[in-house]
Amino acid sequence: QCHGNKKKAAQLLGIQRPTLYNKMKRYAIEL
């Protein structure tokens, strides 16, 4: 949906970008 755009992904989820990076690291998710 975001085509690897982390800023857009964070906005969709309603979170800050650093929070998104932390969650990606915690759950081993790669965009």
C-alpha positions, 0 to 999 in steps of 0.5 A, spaced: 500 500 500 505 504 501 510 501 496 516 502 501 514 509 503 516 509 511 513 516 512 507 514 509 506 507 512 507 511 519 502 516 517 497 511 515 498 507 522 497 514 526 504 513 529 511 517 528 516 514 524 521 512 529 515 508 532 515 505 526 522 503 525 522 500 532 516 496 531 519 494 524 525 492 528 522 488 534 518 484 529 523 483 524 519 487 518 522 489 512 519 494 507 
